[in-house]
């Protein structure tokens, strides 16, 4: 995953854009994130890894 940060200054002169930015800042969007079951995912990963390794030994 890329981790790059930057700083850039810009000037907004259009009144409609300024109003839209103010509105967006006052009304942030809510993002729903599903809760992950890390224990189940880990068990599934280990199961798949065991299956993969056990089939590669017979070849």
SELUMPA-487846 format. One record per residue (C-alpha): chain; z, x, y; residue in one letter. Coordinates in Angstrom, 2 decimals, padded with zeros to 5 digits, always signed. Layout:
SELUMPA-487846
marke chaine = A&Z = Z&X = X&Y = Y&residu = A
...
end
This chain:
SELUMPA-487846
marke chaine = A&Z = +000.00&X = +000.00&Y = +000.00&residu = X
marke chaine = A&Z = -000.98&X = +001.38&Y = +003.38&residu = X
marke chaine = A&Z = +001.80&X = +001.91&Y = +005.89&residu = X
marke chaine = A&Z = +000.25&X = +002.48&Y = +009.28&residu = X
marke chaine = A&Z = +001.72&X = +001.47&Y = +012.60&residu = X
marke chaine = A&Z = +000.19&X = +001.56&Y = +016.02&residu = X
marke chaine = A&Z = +000.91&X = +000.68&Y = +019.63&residu = X
marke chaine = A&Z = -001.79&X = -000.79&Y = +021.81&residu = X
marke chaine = A&Z = -001.42&X = -002.31&Y = +025.22&residu = X
marke chaine = A&Z = -003.67&X = -005.13&Y = +026.31&residu = X
marke chaine = A&Z = -003.86&X = -007.52&Y = +029.23&residu = X
marke chaine = A&Z = -004.51&X = -011.25&Y = +028.86&residu = X
marke chaine = A&Z = -005.88&X = -012.85&Y = +032.00&residu = X
marke chaine = A&Z = -007.18&X = -016.17&Y = +030.66&residu = X
marke chaine = A&Z = -004.62&X = -018.91&Y = +031.39&residu = X
marke chaine = A&Z = -005.53&X = -020.86&Y = +028.24&residu = X
marke chaine = A&Z = -004.85&X = -017.79&Y = +026.10&residu = X
marke chaine = A&Z = -001.55&X = -017.15&Y = +027.87&residu = X
marke chaine = A&Z = -000.44&X = -020.73&Y = +027.24&residu = X
marke chaine = A&Z = -001.47&X = -020.47&Y = +023.59&residu = X
marke chaine = A&Z = +000.51&X = -017.23&Y = +023.14&residu = X
marke chaine = A&Z = +003.59&X = -018.81&Y = +024.73&residu = X
marke chaine = A&Z = +003.25&X = -021.85&Y = +022.47&residu = X
marke chaine = A&Z = +002.83&X = -019.71&Y = +019.34&residu = X
marke chaine = A&Z = +005.88&X = -017.62&Y = +020.24&residu = X
marke chaine = A&Z = +007.97&X = -020.75&Y = +020.86&residu = X
marke chaine = A&Z = +006.81&X = -022.42&Y = +017.60&residu = X
marke chaine = A&Z = +006.65&X = -019.80&Y = +014.85&residu = X
marke chaine = A&Z = +004.95&X = -020.73&Y = +011.58&residu = X
marke chaine = A&Z = +007.22&X = -021.08&Y = +008.59&residu = X
marke chaine = A&Z = +006.07&X = -019.22&Y = +005.50&residu = X
marke chaine = A&Z = +007.37&X = -020.37&Y = +002.14&residu = X
marke chaine = A&Z = +007.86&X = -017.56&Y = -000.34&residu = X
marke chaine = A&Z = +008.38&X = -018.42&Y = -003.97&residu = X
marke chaine = A&Z = +011.41&X = -016.88&Y = -005.57&residu = X
marke chaine = A&Z = +010.47&X = -014.47&Y = -008.34&residu = X
marke chaine = A&Z = +012.34&X = -014.09&Y = -011.59&residu = X
marke chaine = A&Z = +012.35&X = -010.31&Y = -011.88&residu = X
marke chaine = A&Z = +014.25&X = -010.34&Y = -015.17&residu = X
marke chaine = A&Z = +011.63&X = -012.56&Y = -016.85&residu = X
marke chaine = A&Z = +008.77&X = -010.54&Y = -015.36&residu = X
marke chaine = A&Z = +010.33&X = -007.32&Y = -016.61&residu = X
marke chaine = A&Z = +010.80&X = -008.73&Y = -020.12&residu = X
marke chaine = A&Z = +007.19&X = -009.95&Y = -020.15&residu = X
marke chaine = A&Z = +005.95&X = -006.54&Y = -018.99&residu = X
marke chaine = A&Z = +007.90&X = -004.72&Y = -021.68&residu = X
marke chaine = A&Z = +006.59&X = -007.14&Y = -024.32&residu = X
marke chaine = A&Z = +002.99&X = -006.57&Y = -023.20&residu = X
marke chaine = A&Z = +003.51&X = -002.80&Y = -023.09&residu = X
marke chaine = A&Z = +004.96&X = -002.78&Y = -026.61&residu = X
marke chaine = A&Z = +002.03&X = -004.85&Y = -027.86&residu = X
marke chaine = A&Z = -000.46&X = -002.47&Y = -026.20&residu = X
marke chaine = A&Z = +001.23&X = +000.66&Y = -027.53&residu = X
marke chaine = A&Z = +001.67&X = -000.68&Y = -031.05&residu = X
marke chaine = A&Z = -002.04&X = -001.60&Y = -031.33&residu = X
marke chaine = A&Z = -003.11&X = +001.83&Y = -030.00&residu = X
marke chaine = A&Z = -001.16&X = +003.62&Y = -032.77&residu = X
marke chaine = A&Z = -003.23&X = +001.98&Y = -035.51&residu = X
marke chaine = A&Z = -006.57&X = +003.16&Y = -034.06&residu = X
end
